[in-house]
Amino acid sequence: MSETTTPSRLAQTATNPQDAPADDAPWGLVFHDATVRYPNGVVGLDSITLQIEPGDMVAVVGLSGAGKSTFIRTVNGLVPLSEGSVEVGGQLISSMKPRALRRIRGSIGMIFQGFNLSARSSVMSNVLVGRVRHTAGWRTLIGWYPKSDRTIAFQALDQVGLLERAWTRASNLSGGQQQRVAIARALAQRPRLILADEPVASLDPPTAASIMGYLESINRKQGITMLINVHSVEIARRYANRIIGLRAGKLVFDGTAEEATDDVFAGIYGRAPGQDAPVGADQAGRP
């Protein structure tokens, strides 16, 4: 597939973006007394115990430094536990050896606030990074991906409405478009679980709503389990079917969006939605 391939030809290549092997069932998560204690003594997570069902779309909310990023990064082993355990799809992450951990990460998509794209590379090249753990190393080193990988990448771009921009340089895209490329990269992994760490924090409200709409659509149509860190109460209520509230590393709420009343959010944030944060509310020093 060359860079002169026409958009219509790309569209024909990506005729069915929801095709996936039958063994790509979504993963659930089980946290049991999960605790993270950093070398400086800061407790990032404090004895978290909960279960997330396959296919759930979960919003994790809390003040800056409440432990949200630490929480989701224990799922793929980026932050190791000090005590307790985390199971992903029935597999115990906390006791995995490096090779097994790399393998499981290949099925866990990760979306970051800062997009983490290669600005000088094309959109297509960035999305193909999602196939690295599924493709022979020598192919990825020289950028010679098999046709099946390219087809998966086109399908992922089609799902986020960027098929026509496949050969555009990433730096020429808007912030919202770049985050859509990051979502496509995660989809190219054919993930069983997607982790999103503040995916809309740097975007304006209309663009943030658009990005969350894509994630919601993917969750509903493909059933991929999603764990998403957000600051916005409105976004959590609108898009998630379940909300987890963290405060100072502790689990202070776990329920449905309907159960997350203003009083609940006041308990999570130390203030009612829309009010300014009290002085010293952010727990500085916590990831």
N, C-alpha and C positions, 0 to 999 in steps of 0.2 A: 504494500500500500504506500504510495508516494504522496508527497505533499501537494501534488497537482490534482489529486483525486477530488472530483466535484462534490459539493455538499449533497446533491441528490444521490450520488453513489454511496456516500457515507450513510445516508438515511436508509438505503436498501440494506446495507451491512448490519445496521442495528434495528432490525425489524421487530424484535421481541425482547425488550429490555428486561422483562421479568423472568425469562428462562433461567433456571438455575438447577444444578444437580439436586436430586432428591435428598441427599445426605446433608444439605445445607440448612438443616433445621435450626431455628434460633436457640441461643443458649440462655439458661437462667443463671442466677447468681445466688450464692449463699454466703453471708458474712456471719462468722461466729466469734464473738468477743474480739473482733479485729481491733488491734491497738498499734499505733505508730508512735514511737518515742524517738525524737531526734537527739543527736549527740549533745546538743546544747541544753537538753532537758525539756524542750518544748514538746508537748503532747499534741500531735497532729490529729490522731483519732483516739477516742477513749472508749474501748470495749463496745464496738458497734456490732449488734446482732440483728440481722434482718434477712429476708429472702425476696428476691425479685424473680417474677415468673417470666418464662420465655415469651417474647413478643410485647412486653410492657414498654411503654414510653414514660420514663421517669425523669422528673426535674429535680435537681438537687439545689436547694436554696440556702442562703445564709450570708452573714456579713463577710466582707473581705477578711480572709484569715481564719474563717470558721472551720476549715478542713475539707472544703469541697474538692479542690484539686487533689489533695492527698487521697481522699476517698476513692475517686475514680482511677487514680494511678496505681492503687493497690490491685486493681482488677487485672491489669496486664503486667504486673510485676515491676513497673517503673519505680514504685516506692515499696520497699520490702516491709513486711510486718515485723513488729517487735514481739507481739504475742497474738494468739488466736489464729484464725484461718479464713481464707477466701476460696470458695469453689466456683469455677466457671464451667458451665456445662458438665457438672459432675466431676471435674478435674481439679485437684487441689493445687492451686497456684503457689501457695506458700512453701511447698516442699519440692517444687520442680527443679530439675537440673537445667543448666543453661540451654542445652539443645532442645529439650522439650518445651521450654519457655519460648524460645524463638519460633518453634512450630506453632504453638497456640496463638502467638501474636499475629501470625499470618491470617488468622480468622477473626481478628479483632480490629475493626477500623477505628482510627483516631483522628478527630478533627480539633484543630487548635484555634485559639483566638487570633493568632497572627498568621494564619493560613499555611505557613511553612512550605511555600512553593519555591521552585527554582525560577527566579524572575526572568532570567535570560533564555530559558527553555520554552518550548512550545507547550500549549495546553495539553496536547496529546502526550508529550514526553512526561509531563508531571503526573498525568493520570496513570500512565504505565508503571510508575513507581509502585502503585498498588499491587502489581503482579510480581514484584521482585521475589517474595518468599514462595512463590508458586512456580518459578521458572528457573531453569538451569543457570548457574552463576555466570558461565562464560557468555551466555546470551545477553544477560543484563549488562555485563561489562562493556560490550560493544554495541549495545542498543539494538540488538537483532532479536526482537520479540517474535514469537510464532504468530501465525494468523489468528489463532484462537484467542490469544491475549489481546491483540489489536481489536478484535471483534468485541470482546468484553469491555474494553476501554471506550469504544464507540457507543456501546449500549449505555454505559454509565453516563457519558456526556449527554446522550439523548434524554436521560431521566432528569437531568438538571437544566435542560434547555440550552445547551451550549454546543450542540453538534456542529453548527456552522463555524464555530470558533476553534475547531480542533487544532489548526496550524498557526493560530495567533500566538504571539509571544505573551507569556503570562504577565509581564510588566505593563502591557498595553491594556489590561483589563481593569475595570473598576473594583473597588473593595468587595462589593457584593458578588461580582462575577468570580473573583478569585476564591471567595469562600465556596462558591458552587463548584469550582474546580476541585477544591479540597474534599468536598462531599463526593464528587465523582471518583477521586482517587481512593477514598475509603470504600466506595461501592465496587470498585474494580477488584478489591480483595475477595469479593463474594463473601462478605462477613456474616458471622452468626451473631455478632454483637457490635454496636457502634458506641464509642465513648466520645463525647463532645465537651471540651473544656472551654467554657465561655465563648461559644461560637459566634455570638452576635454582639458581644460587648463593645466592639470597636465600630459598629455599624449604626447608621441613622435608623430611626424607628420604622419607616416603611421598608427599608432593605432588610432589617432584622426580621420583620414579619414575613417577608418573602422567603428568607432562608429557613425560618422555622416551619413555614408552609411546606417547603420541599422535604424537610426531615419528617414532618407529620405524614405526608403522602407516602414516603418510602416505608414508614412504620406500618401504616394501614394496609398498603398494597402488598408488601413483601413480608410483613410480620417480623422484621429484624428488631431485636431487643435494643433499646436506646437508653443510655444514661447520660443526661445532659446537665451540666452546670450552668445556672443562670442567676442573674441578680434581680431581674424584673419579676415582681409578683404577678403582673398581668400576663406575661409570657408563660410563666409556670402554670397559671390557672387555665389559660386558653388552650395550650397545646398538650400538656401532659395528662395522662390518665391517673398518675400517682405522683405525689410530691413528698420528698424527703427533706426535712429541715435539720440543719446542723448548727450548733452554737458552741464555740470553744471546744470543738472536736467531739462533742457529745450529740447523740441522736435525740432531738427534742420534738420531732414530729414525723409521723409516717402514716399517710392516709391519702384519700382521693382528693382530686381538685375541689370537689364539692364540699369536702370536710375542712378545707383550708380557708377558714374564715379570717376576717380582719384581726380578730383576737388571737388566732393561731399565729398569724404572721407577726403580730406585735410581740408574741413570746419568742419567736425566732430572731427577730431583728432588734428587739428592745424598743420598738416604736410601731405605731400603726402605719399601714401603707400610705405613702404620700407625705409623711412627716420627715423633717430633717433628722439625721442621726444624732443622738446625744453625744456630747464630747467624750472621747475615749471609747466609743462603742466598738470601733474596729479593733480586732485583737491582733495588733501588729506583731510580726515575727512568726505568725503561723502561716504555713503554706496554703 
